[in-house]
Each structure stands twice: as C-alpha cells, then as structure tokens.
Amino acid sequence: MAVTTDEFRAALAAFRADATHGVLDTGRYRMRYFTWGSGGPPVVFVHGMSDGARAFVPVMHRLLPHFSCVAYELPDGLTDGSRLARYTHEGYAADLVALLDHLKVPKAAVVGSSFGSTVMFASLAAFPDRFTHAVSQNGFAYRPLTRWQRQLARSARFWPGWFADWPEIHRSVMWRVDRHMLAALPPEVERFYLATSARTPMRASALRSLAIGRVDLRPVLPTIRVPVLLLTGDHDALVPPVCAETLLRLLPDARRIEFAGCGHHPQYSHPGPMAAAIAAFLHAT
C-alpha cells in the first residue's frame, strides 16, 4: 500500500510551510530538531541507523491536527560536535529527555524506528515518568551483529564523507536492503527515501551499527510500564521476527500489528496504515 505521489507532495509541502526548526545543545551535541502542529498530545519520533528526522513527514502529516509532532536528528559525529564513538544508550536517552525539557513537554508518546527503538527503550527504562505510550517500528532490544557485519562496521568507522558521496553504491545497497519496498514506491518517494538516508555520514552508520552489537536491553524490558505498540513488516529483511517475539514476551503491556507487503521502512511505503495504527493506539490506551 504505497503512498501516492500526490499524497507525498501534499505532506512535504505542508511540512515545508508549517514546521518549525531549531537547534538544541544537549551538552553532548548540537541537536537539530523540528516541531510540527500544536493541536494535540505530543508524539516524538526517533529515526533509525541510516535515516533522518524528515523520514516521518508522510506519517506526521496524517496525524495532524490531532497530535503535535516532534522529530530530531541523532548525533552523527561529524557536523554536530558529538563524540559518537563514546556514545552510550544512556547518552541517547538523556538527549531525548533534554529535548522534552527544552520544549517544556512533561510527557510525550514516543515512536522509535529500528535503531531508534533501542534509544526509545533505553529512555522508557531510564525516565519512566516522561512517556505515556511507545511505538516500536521494526524495533528490537537485542540484535547481535554477525562476524562480517562487525568487521565491516569497524572498517567503516574511518570512512570519510556521506552516503551521498557514492550515489550509485548507496542506491545499490538500499535496494538490496529493502527491494520489496522500493519497487512499490512512486519514483518521487523513492528519491526522497534515498536522499534522506544519503545524508547519513558513513562513519555514523558504522558507529551506530557497533552500538547495536553492544546493546542488550532485554533485562530492562519487564520494567517498562507504558503500553507499547509493535509495528512490523512481513517483508522486513533487516530485523528478524524473533526480535518482535522477544519484545512481546518481555514487555508487560505490548501488542503487535504486522503490515502485509511491507519491508523495513513503513514510514515511506505505508504512511497511511502506520499513522492510523499509531492514532488508534494513542486514542485507545
């Protein structure tokens, strides 16, 4: 159920016209963020390993005006003063709460995408009073790297520049990762997806990969008391089903929706169903 070109254009035009952008110094990095809408409870979006805050624009557009949306860029170690090689999930969680403090938001719902879900779960465990609901989009609490993934990430720590510097290689890799999704997207939406992920420094992607290999949040899952919605895709080639099964087993209050014909990035391919699922979950609990 891919987004149409007209729907995508309308969402992007509204975002460009109405979103407010800012920069917050968290003490660990200069965080770029945006807010969009003021019509309801706040929902904060945390992007994935090789993605960006604007990835959620098509989803946010459908949540307005019933919710106020916030998204921010994770530290990249290149443009924002962060020491990414030293980052821990405690730091990621503290950054998220620093943004809530800056925006004077006492409590919010949070949506974490893939790697962003680990930031979300760490935040829910460390700051239980700051969140009302949580949505994990193709997320996980534990996903060890294979030997070759670890070796590649260790080498890529020293690669300069962005994915955008290697457009053909970048497009080839993204098609390998999520061919099912990209084949269904209108060309304009495909370009948006590739352009958004291309803004990731290669070193940042490598260091985030290594962070995934180090983290194991399974012990803290039983302490998380807010309701959690798990959104998964039946064609996700990056996060195996066992990850969602682990979350369902260990979280005290979790439910799951799986999108048919969906890969790892429903924010691009299934923004309507994703927004509808989030809205129904937030209204019902």
C-alpha positions, 0 to 999 in steps of 0.5 A: 500500500504505497503512498501516492505521489500526490499524497507525498507532495501534499505532506512535504509541502505542508511540512515545508510551510508549517514546521518549525526548526531549531537547534538544541545543545544537549551538552553532548551535541548540537541537536537539530530538531523540528516541531510540527502542529500544536493541536494535540498530545505530543508524539516524538519520533526517533529515526533509525541507523541510516535515516533522518528526522524528515523520514516521518513527514508522510506519517506526521502529516496524517496525524495532524491536527490531532497530535503535535509532532516532534522529530530530531536528528541523532548525533552523527559525529561529524557536523554536530560536535558529538563524540559518537564513538563514546556514545552510550544508550544512556547518552541517547536517552538523556538527549531525548529527555533534554529535548522534552525539557527544552520544549517544556513537554512533561510527557510525550508518546514516543515512536522509535524506528529500528535503531531508534527503538533501542534509544526509545527503550533505553529512555522508557527504562531510564525516565519512566515518568516522561512517556505515556505510550511507545511505538516500536517500528521494526524495533528490537532490544537485542540484535547481535551483529554477525562476524562480517557485519562487525568487521565491516562496521569497524572498517567503516568507522574511518570512512570519510564523507556521506552516503551521498558521496557514492550515489550509485553504491548507496542506491545499490545497497538500499535496494538490496536492503529493502527491494520489496519496498522500493519497487512499490514506491512512486519514483518521487518517494523513492528519491526522497527515501534515498536522499534522506538516508544519503545524508547519513555520514558513513562513519555514523552508520558504522558507529551506530551499527557497533552500538547495536552489537553492544546493546542488550536491553532485554533485562530492562524490558519487564520494567517498562510500564507504558503500553507499547505498540509493535509495528512490523513488516512481513517483508522486513529483511533487516530485523528478524521476527524473533526480535518482535517475539522477544519484545512481546514476551518481555514487555508487560503491556505490548501488542503487535500489528504486522503490515502485509507487503511491507519491508523495513521502512513503513514510514515511506511505503505505508504512511497511511496504515502506520499513522492510523495504527499509531492514532488508534493506539494513542486514542485507545490506551 
